[in-house]
Amino acid sequence: MSALQDTRTALDALMLQHRVEQFYYAEAALIDGRDFMAWLNLFTDDTRYLVPIHRNTAVNEFSDSLGDAGLAHFDDDKSVLQRRVIRMASGRAWAEDPPSIQRHLITNVQARQLEGGELDARSCFQVHRYRLDREVEVFTGARVDVLRPDGESFRIASRTVYLDHATVLANNLNVFF
Amino acid sequence: MSDMRFGDVRSLCDMNEGVLSPLVFTDEAIYQLELDRIFGRAWVLLCPAGQIPAPGDFFNTYVGADRVIVVRQKDGSVKALLNQCRHRGNELIRQDSGNVKAITCTYHGWSWDTAGSLRSVPYEDIVFPEGFDKSAWGCVQMAQVDTYKGLVFGTWDPSAPTLIDYLGDAAWYLDTPLDRFEGGMELMGGVNKWIVKANWKIIAEQFVNDMLHPEMTHISALIASVPPGADMSNMQLPVTGRQFTSPQGHGMGLWTDGPILDLTLGERVKHYLVDDSYAAAVARVGKARADVQAAHMTLFPTGVVLFGFNHIRVIHPVSVDESEIWTWQLSPAAAPPEVKQLWAKNSQRAFGAGGLFETEDSAVWSGIQRTMKGAIGRRHPFAVQMGDRVNRGPDPDYPGRVTQRAYSEVAARGFYHRWLEMLTSENWREMDRAAQARYAEGGHQ
């Protein structure tokens, strides 16, 4: 009986891991396929999308390095995310015309149940962006999400993106992470 | 052109005719001359004072291509030290910001106090048996550092005019964002940095001069910012305003009407700016300045202030064809907390590295730089000719040289006039004489 329970628990964990990974792969495909409206729909209406700014600190201040309170690359609610999507979809966002080619590689996925049914889901990413003839930029970082179950899938109730750059080594952050 | 002579530079920049050679954006010798003659002499914006509030607080920045440590002293004043060990040249501080009691080199352990005086040399008795004069080896430091209404500036040149003289009439305009609110301005968080593959002047020139580009360049951000379902057909960017230029090369354009703040800052913040705080602002800085809703300004060479948005930036010329942009947000210290937060967030949503407006600007700037890689793209001059070329006389409301509308290139010509004077003059007296001569001739227009 106990062995059966252990097996069931292990299978549940495997299934959860599989579902979260599949969710992230599908999300990455939406961004890379430039289906930004569908991507936006993955977020709950009360979502918060935060990309703090990293700072090069002394070693003993490192825990303080992930973001200066009060200033962030992105600190958006759904309506602001929607504006960013509308801009991209306007056909007149010249920085993305011709569109850059983006590839979101998602890895190091970890998920655990929170009380109340939501998930704490963590992942790492590498985004490769190619634009015009020879502009290549690589963004790496980590994401900490709260995923809210939605039928067989999830919606993103909050996302914090930790970019691995203090100075953004790119012309712009015209990228969704 | 490895041996750029001043005569050559003069032939590349004729602001009386309004023609500018692309070479000023691509030539390595000109860039090296700029580092020496402009960034080695001008008052350069270092950071908001709020970046270093307490004694020992430091901020690691650039002046030109040099790394500089801006550090708050025990008496509250500020010093700016070259981030270079006087012994064998190692970087002294590698962190972006923080607090120090002493500055100790990680190579051989020479250690300076925050005022830049060399305090200790390890094994001094052994390695200098004949004695060593530590007082001769203080940190190289900026000759003058001063603060104007919460912005810290510095110059390497002891013979440079005072900061207030260097700012000239621009100081009156600067009070619009910096001194409009009782209680002053507060720094919101830290600094946002990114790189743009463009010469620094391409970026500085836009903020000194260009109110015209938003309708074309930023159409996608404008579309995204209007309320859903709004009728765009009657939307027009404001035309009521002024452009300001000055002998020191500072310049700006300002708007006194229009929808730009509603679209970018939102109703709550705009309400605070143009309604809640208006009467107090009129009493404090007068109607002409209280009426300014939005403005762009470059303080020659690389300090940028966006009025209305409370956005501060410095453009660092890290190489001839690449710049770093560093931005900060200020909010009125006395405003309600939610207004302060929203102000900073909405401004960064427009003008941060991922800003709805900014991303198109950086694409244009790097696009300009790309067109100048070839010999032909560097051969033909650009037109800098918009706007009134005739001096219309003093403005009743706004000091200095101003046009009667915000769309012009008078301020760009003023910027490049000063750029050339600073590159080719041996000293400040020569620079001032040149500026006086062109103003007397009306050539500033």
Interface residues (C-beta under 8 A of the other chain):
Chain A: V51 I53 R55 N56 T57 A58 E61 D68 A69 G70 L71 A72 H73 F74 D75 D76 V80 R83 R84 I86 R87 M88 S90 G91 R92 A93 W94 A95 A166 T167 V168 L169 A170 N171 N172 L173 N174 V175
Chain B: R94 Q95 D96 S97 G98 M188 G189 G190 V191 N192 K193 W194 I195 V196 K197 T217 I219 S220 A221 I223 A224 S225 E324 W328 Q329 Q341 A344 K345 Q348 R349 G352 A353 G354 L356 E358 T359 E360 S362 A363 V364 S366
